[in-house]
């Protein structure tokens, strides 16, 4: 399983369009693009739209409890939770060998100048999996404006730049598809 995800967290004010609707949108779009292109990877691509992240990650905890018996089948878990502004690369948590493979995959994104691989993946919703050794990835993007809108009345669809979201979706699509279509899983 290659898991792509974002969470729905507009529980206090605003619409939650940037935090974290953007992560949910690009995850949905990644799978939609792969399907529209008629691509069928060797492994399962799974979209999870988490709930309860702001209430202690209860949705992620429940999902983990329901699926942890199959942990060896999870290739990578990916979460976008810092907006969908201009992307720069991925945060990655995993073995050195897996990191080298992810760096190689990221070279495919040179045409859109999104090739960096940063130490450590962040994500409340994927933390259980990473703690137990499943490689994890999180979207890195320009978060200079993130806290202008984070949990505010201003977090509406007008914050989203369609071009930047498309670039974020491209990163999510390429990385998830290539990993799902490799002969072997990422090394643990």
N, C-alpha and C positions, 0 to 999 in steps of 0.2 A: 504494500500500500504506500503510495506517495500521497501525503495529505497536504492540501492547501487550505488556508483558513483565514478568517477574520471574525470579529465578533460584533454583535449588535449591542450598543451600549449607550443609547440616548435615553437614559433613565432619569436624568435630572432636569436638564434644560436643553434648549436647542433641538436639532433633529438628529444629531450624531452622524451627520453626513461624512465628515472628515474623520472623526474618531467614534467609531471605527467602521462606519459604513463603507469608507473607501477600501479598506482591507477586504471586506465582504464582497464588494463589487469586483475588485480585480481577481479575486479567487474564482468567483462565478464566471467572469469573462475568460479566464485562462482555460477552464474546461470547455466553455462554449466555443472558443477559437479552435481548440484541438478537435472538437467534434465537427465543427464546420469545415475544417480542412480535411476531414476524412482520415485523420491519423488514429491509429489503434496501437497504443504502446503495449509492451509485453506485460506490464504490471498494472494494477488498478490505480487509477487516480480518484481521490476522494475529496470532496468539498465538505468542510464542516463550518457552519455558521454558529459560532459559540454564543451562549447566553450566560448571564450571571457573572461575567468577568469582574465587574465592579463590586459585586457582592461576595467577593472572596473566591472567584473562579469556580463556582459550584457546578456550572455546566461542564467545564473541562474535567473536573474531578469525577463527575458521574460518567462521562464518556470514557475516561481512562479506566475506571473501575469495570465498565462493561466490556472493554476491549483489551485489557492488559494481558489476558491469557494468550493473546495472539501477537505479543510484542515482537517476536522474531520475524513477523511478516511485515512490519513497518519499516520501510526503507529510509524515509525522511519525513519529518513533520515541519511544515512551513507556516508561519503566522505573520501577517502584516498588521501592525498596531501603532504606527506612529504617523498616520496620515498617508496620503498618496500624492506627495509633492514630487518635484524633480528627483528621480531615483539616481543613486550613485553606485549601488551594489547590494551585496547581501552580508548580513552577519551570519557567521557559521559556527556551529558547535559540533565537534566530532573528531575523529581520529586524524592524524597528520596525513595519512594516505587518502582518506575521504576528502580532506581539505584540498589536497592537490588536484583531485578529480573535479571538485567544484570550481576551483580556479580555472581549470581547463574548459569547463562548460561555460564559464563567464566570458571567455574570449569570444564566444559566438555573438556576444552582445556589443562587441567593439563598434559596429556601425551606429549604435545609438549612444556610445560612450558611457556604458554602464558595466564596468568590469571589475570593480573592487570587491575583495572578500575581506571582511573585517572579523576580528576575533570576537567570539561569543555571539550567540543568537539570543534575542530577547523575546519573551512572550509568556505571559501568565498562562495562556491556554495550552502551550506545548511544553511547559516546564516539567511536568510529570514524566513525559516521554524522554526528554533529554537527560533528566536525572538518572533514568534507567538505561542510558547508553544509546538511544536512538538519535542519529544525527538530526540536527535542527537548523533551520534557516529563518532569518527575519529580514524583511525589506529595510534597506537603508535609503533614506531620501533626505532632501533638504528640509530640515525641521525648524528652520529659522522662524517661520510663521506659525508653527504648530501650536504653541501656547497662546497665540493671539486668539485662537478659536476653541481650544480644548475646554470642554465642559462649560461652554458659554452659549448664550442666545445666538451668537454669531456663527455657530457650527451648523451651517445650512448648506444646501446644494450649491449656493453661489460661491462657496469657498473652493469647490472642486474645479480644477482646470482640466478640461477633457483631454488635452494633449499630454499633460503630465500623467494623468490616470492611464492613458493608453500606453505610455512608456512603462509604467509600473506593471500593467497587465502583460506587456511583452516580456518583462523580466520573469514574472511568475510563470508564464506560459512556457518559455524556453527551458527554464530550469526544471520545472516539474515534468515536462514531457521527456526531456533528455534523460533524466534520472529514471523515469518510469520505463524507458525503452532500452536501457543498458542491459547487456547480457547478465551482469552480476549486480547484486545490491551493493550499496556503498559499504565499504569495510567499517566495522565497528571498532 
